[in-house]
């Protein structure tokens, strides 16, 4: 069991503590899904394009996606070679979903590029030490609980040539699924911005939905005291070994450790 906490731990424990136990304590087999390597590859392609200064041509960015998608799929296939045992996406069983999401993911990449090409005023924020805020690791201390994470990106709206050093920063997370994430995730990212620059203000955040090709409405970020209380409670429950099951038809249907769960709905 790791000593630090993260947003993914909080999200997983909140959804079902017993799932957390099976996945992170017992480390049982997790049923793969083709949307996982797709998400990894879309994030990678976006990251590489941003790190190119947005100069890489679309054909190159698509090639980055293809490379990472194949690599990520092969990693899952090493553990679960029979793709029919992968999670299905609607009527698409794993063996059909893998090639399908190759094409779907490329469309997600194209929409990401299209948004920023049409909105060049939204630029990546630059930290005081000159680091572009792309896939930026952070380490926070919330009430004595170490919280680690990764900031997908932080953006500012360009009004002049010094916009990348603006103090009004938007914490942005890239989502390849159907629904945006939780404001707690953005709030952690906002805290990461302030940690990188104590004079920066990240009062809002949003989710860039690659399925639709545009960001969500801006979210007001949660107060640090509220986040601290959530992570203190999470840490206390985990260390106490408190992992009750909260079965539910919808949750269990998409749970990657359901095959090892005696409580599944």
N, C-alpha and C positions, 0 to 999 in steps of 0.2 A: 504494500500500500504506500503510495507516494505521500509525502508530507505537505506538498503544496496543493492549492485548489485552483480551479479554472472555471470559465463560463460553461464549458461542456459538462463538467462534473455537476455544477449547480442545475443545469437544464435537465440532465439525465436523472439526477436524484429527485428533483421536483416532480418529474413525470412518473417515476416509479422507483422507489428506493431499492426494491429487490432486483430490478434490472441493473441498477448500479452495482449491486453486490455480485451478481452473476458475471457481469462484463468486466469489472475492475478488480474484484477481490478473488473470485474463483477463476476468472479468465477462461470461461467456457468458449466453445466454438461459436463464432458469430456468422450468421447467414449473410453472405454478400449480396449486394444489389448493384445493378449497372449504373444507377444514378450516383453512386459514390465515386467511382473513377471519373465519371463525367464532371462532377463538381470539382474534383481535384484538378482536372485538366483545364477547365474554364478559368479557374483561379490562376493557374500557372501561366496560361496564355496572356491573361490580363496583366499579371505582374511583369512578365517579360516585356510586354509592349510599353508599359509605363516606364520601366527601367531603361528602355531604348530612347526615352525622351519623346515617346509617341511618334517616332520616326520610322519604325519598322513597317514595311508594307503588309497589307492584309494577308497576302499569300504566305508571308513568313510567320505571321501570328497564327494562322490556321495550321501551319506546319508544327508550331510549338504545341498546339492543342493535340494534334494527331500523335506526336511523339509521346507526350505525357499520358494520353489516354491509353495507348497500347501498353505502356510501361505499367500503369496502375492496374489495368485489367489483368495483365499477366501475373502480377503479384497476388491478386485475389485467386486466380486460376491455379496457382501453385498450391494453395491450401485447399481449395474446393474446385477440382478440375472439371467436374460435371456441372456445367452451367444450369442444368435443369433443377439443381438444388438451390440455385440463387433465388432471391425474392423476385416475385413477379410484379410487374407494373401494369395493373389492369389486366388486359387480355394477353399481354406479352410476357411469356415465361423468360427466365434468365437468358437462355440460349438465343432468343429472338430479340431481347432487349439490348444485349451488348452491341450488335451492329446498328440497331436503331438509334441508340444514344450517341453513337459516333457521329451520325448526321445531325441529330438534335443538338449536340454540343457545339458543332461547328456553327449552327444558326445562332446559338447563344453568344458565341464569340463575335460573330458579325454584328449582332445588335449592340453589344458592348462598344465596339469600335464606332459604330454609326452614331451612338449617343454623343460620345466625346468629340467626334469630328463635327457634329452639328452644334456642340456646346463647348467651343474652345475656351470660353471664359472660366470654365471649371477646371482648375489646375491642381496638381498635387502640392500639398503643403510641404515646405522644407523646414526641418528642425534646425535649431540654432547651430548645431555642429555640421550642418550641410547635408544631412541625410534625408532623402525623399521619404515621405511617410507612406511607404508601400510595404506590406507584409512586415510591419515593424513589431518586433518582440517587446513585451513589457513585463515588468515584475513589480507588483504593488504590495504594500503592507496595509491591510485592512483590519485594524484592531488587533494586530499581532498575527493575523493569518496571511501567509504568503499566497498571493494570487498571481498566476502567470497567464499569459495569453499572447495573442497576435492581433494587431490592428491591420485589417485588410488595406485600408487607405484612409487618409484624411485629405480633404479638399478645401480649397478656398475659392471664392468667386473673384475672378481677376477684374480689377478696376484700373490697375496701372501695372507698370512693369515690375513693381515690387510686391505684387499680390501674393507670391509664394511665401513671403515672410509675414503675411497678415496674421493678426492675433485672433481673428474671428474664424475659427476652424470648424468644419463639419466632419464629424466622425462617420465614416461610410463603411458598410459591410456588404460584400457581394453575395447574393443569394441566387442559386440555380434552381431552387424548388418552386413550388406553387405559392407558398406563403412567406411573408417576411418573418424575421426573427423577433426576439423580445427586446424591449427597451433596455433591460439590464445589460445585455451584450453591448449595445451601443454606449451605455453609460460607462462601462469599463474602458471602452476604447477612448471615450472622452477624457477619462482620468489619465489614460496613457499619454494623451496629448499634453495635458497640464504637467505631467511628470517630465516629459521631454523639454517643456518650456513653461516655467512657472508663470510667465506673463501671458501665455496663450489662453484663449477662452473657447471652450468647446461646449456650448450650451445646447446644441442641437446635433442630431444624427439622423441618418436615413439608411435604407437598404436599397442597393441597386439590384433590381430584379432582372436578371438576364433573360428570363422567359418573356418578359414584356418589352424589355429594352429601355427602361427608364427607372429613376429612383422613386421610392415611395415619398409620401408627404413627410416633412421633418418631424421628428419626435423630440419632445422636451426631455432632457436627460435627467435621470434620477439623482437625488441628493446622495452624497457620499455616505452619510450616516445610515441611510436606508440600505444601501449596498453592503455596508460593513455588517449590519445586523444580519442580513441574509447569509453572508459567508461565515459569520461566527456560528450561526445556527447549523449551517451545513457541516462545518468542521466538527462541531460538538457531536452531531448525530453520527457522523462517520466514525469518529474515534470511539464512540460508545457502542458501535456495532448495531445501530438501529436501522434495520433495512426491511420495513414492512412492505408487503406486496399490495399493489393497487391495481388489480386486473380490470381491464376494460376492453370491450370488443375491438374498438378502433385502434387503441394503443397496441394491443397484443398482436393484431394483424400485421403491424409494421415493426414489431420488435425483433431485432436481430438475434436475440438469445432466447426466444420463446420456446425453442425445441428443448431447452434445458430447464424450463420453468414448470414447476409442479402446480403453480397457481394460475396459469394462463387461462384466459376466458375462452 
